[in-house]
Amino acid sequence: MLQLFEEIEWFLNVHCSEVLSKNNVKFYRVYKNHHQGDYKCIIRNNMKSLDTTLELFDKCLMDIRPLWKNYLKFLITDGKVCVFFNRTLCFLHGLKNVIDLGELYGSNNLYPKIFMVNVDTTSKLNSLTNLRAKTVADILQKLLSSCGGTIVQNIDNESLNARPNYNIIISQNNHKNTNDDSIIFIQVGSVLNIADGQTITTDEYFKLRTEEIDSMCDYKLEINNVTTNREDLVKTTVVFDLVQSNIHKTMSLNLYSENPDIKTSCKGALFVMYNYVRLVALLEKFDYLVSCKKYSPLPSMDEIDFSLLSEDREWALMFDYILYWPTVIKQSLENFKDGKPKIHNICKFLMGLSSYFSVYYHHTRILTDSRPHLMSLIYARIYFLKAIAQVYKNALNLLQLRPLIKM
């Protein structure tokens, strides 16, 4: 399904554009509101008629990929050519793809090279900027590994019998390009951490975040897991603090601000973890009801009627997040050879997924009565939730964060 989805995007944005180049065709992806299509086509310059254009698109589809006629169709809506995906087929094959691949979902083989990633120790980094650089280095290694790369710690690696193809150096300094293409400098913006006129240390920063989490979570932390949960939440908060904005730009934490925004407080990180925990709780409750024989066991995916996933919010979560996750990984490494990876895209993705899942959670009752005519929908939604949970785990893993089970 992943390859099919990427090929469809190529068909829309490359092949159709070439066929109708005189009309300057441009497809753009629709987010959240999919009533009028999943892609829309903007056509400029001397367009004869939408009907003629629609016929050309249909002909392109039949000429290039006739089997795709089951997956997408072209319609005219509000004077624009819109592309609609077959939702049932996307749910069926997309969810199966996620569950079958598990932690490998989203991985690719774009960069099958040997990399060495280090933080520039010659830079005069303050403590929090140095922490940001190390965090970027750790995440970058995870990203490169997920895209087929091999990470080594030394230039001469006996186990591989090879030297690194690329030596990536994370630095606060703006290094000029060298003549050696194997050396990549990635500049990390400084962290402004002035609090009451004093520069705080890393230890003070962690202490402050721990106190904030304690006060915000209070009794909500599980008694048997207080220490583990607290440590995991502090680490999650720190990572989001340092990489949720463009890593190349200077950032300010405003640690003692009375009215911090979501990028300078614990709220964003806690919101992501809280929604993942709610998702896991739903899956655990389903398993409990099965063990109590209130629900029958989950059938195999081949027996599920995914056409029952008919809510617009379900399709938005599927199209905008589950199916889009592999693209997020690729986009995060765009331009990394020029020293400009987009690591913040992962945090942005998790925040968007959490916001939309929160809305879905509040508006949709998942675990309904066990009456026979309702069980088919419950089963479809459980597989749907399992796929969302897997995408959550994969994204958190790239950030080197451990998903919480309870909060």
N, C-alpha and C positions, 0 to 999 in steps of 0.2 A: 504493500500500500504506500509506503514511504517513497519508493522510486516512482510509482505511478503518479503520486501527488506532485512530485518535482517535475516530472515530464509534462504534466498538464500545465504547470506554470510556464515551462519553456514553450509549449505550444501556443499559449495565449500571448506571452510577451515577446516572443521571438518570431515564430513562424507566421502567426496571423499578422504581425506588424510588417513582416517582409512582403506578404501577399498584398497588403493594402497600404504599402508605404506611401503612395501618393496621397492617401488620406490622413497620414500621420496618426496612426492608431496607437493608443496607450491604454492598457488595462491597469486598473488599480484595485487593490484588495479592499474589501469591505470589512469593517470591524463592528461586532456586536449587533448592529441592526441589519439583519440579512433578509428582510422582507422583500427587498428589491434586488436580490442577487448576492452572490458571494464575491463576484468580481463585476466591475462596471467598465465599460469601454468609452473612453472619450475620443471622439473622431473629429479632427479639425480639417479645414481646407477642402473646399470643392467636393464635399460628399454629395453624391447623386441622390441617394435615398437610404433610409435605414433598412427598408425591406431588401434592397439590393445587397447591402452590407451583410444583413442577416443570412442571405442565401450564400454569400461568399464564405462566411464563417462555417456554415453547415457543410459546404463543399470541402473546405480545408479539413474539417474533422473527418469526413468520410474518406478523403484521399490519404491522409497521413496516419490516422489512428481510428479505423472504423469501429474497433471494439469499445472505444471510449464513449460511443453514443449512449451506453448504459450508465455512464458516470456523470455526464454533464449535458446541458442543453442551453441553447441561446434563445433569449426572448427579448422583445422590445418592451421596455418599461419606462414611462415618463420621458420618451424621446431618446432613450439611451439603450445601447445593446448591453444586456446583462447576462451573466453566466450563472447558472444554478447547478450546484452539485447534487447528485442523488444521495440524499442524506442516509437512507437505509444502508446502501452499499458502503458508504464511508464509515458509518458506525460499525458495521459488521467486520470489514477488513481492517479498518484503522484500529479498533479496540483489540482485535486479535493480534495485530502486529505489536502493539504496546505490551500486551501481556506475555506474548511469546518471547519477545526480546528482553523484557525486564530491564535490568540496569544498563543494558546495551542500547536501549531505545534512544535514538537521537545521535548515536555515535556514527562516525563515518571514517573514510580513509583518505581524506583530503591532503594530509601532511604526513606521509609515511617516511619521515626523516628522523635523524638523531639530533636531539636538542639538549643543550645545557643551559639552565636558567639560574642566574645569580644576582644578588643585590650588590650594587657598587659600594664597596666599603670605603672608598676614598672620598665619597660625598660627605659634606658636613651636614648630616641629617639630625634634626632634633628627634626626640624619642618617638613621638607619635607619627612623624613623617617616615621614620625608619620602620615603624610597625606597619604603616600603609604599604611601603615598598615590599616588605616581606610577605604581606597578605596577597598582594598582586602576584608576586613570584609563585606562591603556592597554588593560587587559582589558575594561573597561566599554565603551570605544569599539568594540572588536571585537564584543562581544556585541550592542550596539545595531545595528551594521551588519548583522549576521547576521539580525536581526529586522526588516529593512526600513528602518532608520534611516539618515539622512544626517548625517555628522559634518562640522562646520565648525570652523575655528580662530578666526574672528573673528565678532563680532556682525553686522556688515554684510558680507555675502558677495555680491560683484557677480555671480559666475558663476551663483548660484542666484536672484538678484534677490529674496531673501527673508531675513528675520531668523529666528534659531533659535526653534523652538517651546518648547524647554526649555534652560535654562542649568544644567548640573549642576556643582556645586562639591564637590570632595573636601576634607574638612577634619578636623583632629583635634578641633576644638571642637564642642560640642553646640549647634548653632544652633537657635533656636526657629523654628517654622513661621512663614512670612511670609504676608502677604495675597496675594502674587504667586504663583499656582500654577505659573508658568513657571520659577521658581527652585527647584531641588532640592538640598538639602544632604545629603551622604552622609558620615557620621562614620566615621573610621578609628581603630581602637584603637591606642594607643601600643605601640611595640616596646621591651620591656625588654631591654637589652643589656649589663647590668653583667657585666664579666669581671674577676675578681680585684680587685673594688672599683673598676675603672676603666671609664669609658664608652668604647667603641671607636668608631672612625670607620668610614665606609662603605668606605674603601680597606682598612682593616685587616680588616674583615669579608670582603670579597672575597678578600683574600690568605689568610685562614684557610680559607675554603671551597675555594680552589684547592689548598692543601696537603693538605686532607683527601681531595679527589678523587684527587690524585696518589698518595697512599698507599694508597687503597682500590683504584684501578684498576691502578696499577703497569704491568706489562707487557701488560695486556689492551688498552690503547689502541693503535689501529692506528698504526704508525710514520709512515706518510705523512700521517696526519691528526691527529697528536697535538695541535697547537695548536688547530685548529678544534674537535676533540672536547672538549678541555679547556674552552674558552670556552663551548661550548654546554652542557656539563654543569654548569658553574658557574652559568650563567644559569638553567638548569632548577632547580637546587637553590635558588637565591635566590627564584625565583617560588614554589616550593612552600613554602619557609620562611615567606613573607610572606602567602600567601593560602589555604593549605590549611585554616586554621581560620577561624572567623567573623571577617570583616574589621572588625566593629564592636567586637570585644572586645580588650582588652589582651592581648598575647602576650609570652612570654619565650623567647628563643632558647637560653639555657643553653649558650653556645658552648664553654665550657671544662669542661663537665661530663664526668666520667669515664664515666658511664653514661647518655648522652642517649637519649631515646625516639625513635621514628621521626619525630615531628614536630619534633624539635630536632636532627636530624642529616641527613646527605646520603642516608641509606639509602632513604627513600621515593622521592625524585626519581630516584635511580639505578635503583631497582627498576622504575619505569615505563619508563624508556628502555631498560633491559636487555631487558625482555620485548618491546618493540617491535622491537628489533634482532633478537631471536631469530625473531620473526614474519617480518621482511623476509628473513632468511637462508633460511628455508624456501622462500619464494617465489622467491628467487634460485637456490636449488639446483634447484627444479623447472624453471626456465627453462634452467639449465645442462644438466640431463638431457635436456631436449627438444632442445637444440642438439647434444648428443652422440648423438641419435637413440635413446636408451634409453627415452624416453617419446615418445608421439605428441603433437603440438601440442594445446593446450587447445581443445576444441570450443566452439561458441557456447552460451550459457546455455539456449537452447531445446532443446538436445539432452541436457541434464543431468538425471539422475534424482535429485532432491533428497530423495526418500524414503529414500535410503541414509544420510542424516545422521540416524541413529537413536539416537546416544548421548545420554544425559540431559545430559551436560556441554555438548554442542553446542546443545541446545535452550535451556539456561540462558544460555549466551553470547548466543544469538540473541534470546531474549525479554527478558532482564534488561539487556542492554547494547546490542546493535545496534538493536533496535526501540525501545529506551527512550531513546536518545541525543537525539532531538528534544524529548522531554519534559524532559530535563536542561537544555537551553538555555532553555526556557520558565521552568522553575523558578528558574533562576539570576537571572532578571530580575523574578521575583515581588516585588511591593512596592517596586520601585526608585523609584517616584514618591513613596513615603513615606520614601525615603532608606535602604532596607534590602534591597539586592540580596543574593543568595546566591551570590556568586562561588565560594565554597569548594566548592560542589557539583561543579564541574568537576574539581577535584583529587580529591575523594572518588570521583567516577565513574572516573577514570583509575586510582586505586589499586585499586578493586574489580575493574575489568576486568583489570588486570595480575595480580592475585592469582588470579583464576579462569582466565585464560588460562594462567598458569604451571602450574596443576594439570592442565589439559587437555593441555598440551604434554608433561608428564611421563608421562601415562597413555595417550596416544594416539600411535601411530606413523602419521605422515601419509604420508610418501614410502616406500611399500612396494615390493615387487617389481612389475615391469611386466607381470605376467601379465594376460591380457585380462579375466578376471573381477574383477580388483582395480582396473583403471584407472578404471572408472566411479565408484568411491568416491573415488579420488584426485582426479578432476576436480571432483567436488562439494565436496570439502574445500578445494581450491585457491580456488574462488570464495568459499567461506566465509571463508578466511583473507584474501582480498583485501578483503572487506567489513569485517572486523575492523580491518585495516590502515588503511582509509579512515576509519573512526570514530576510531581513534587520531590520525591526522593532523589531522582536523577539530578534535578536542578540544585538541590541542597548539597548533594554529593560533590558537584563541581565547585561549590563554594567551600568545600571541606567542613560542612556542618552536619551534625548528627540529628536526624528527625526525632522529635519527642513523641512519645506515645501518650503521655498524660501531662496535664498542666494543672 
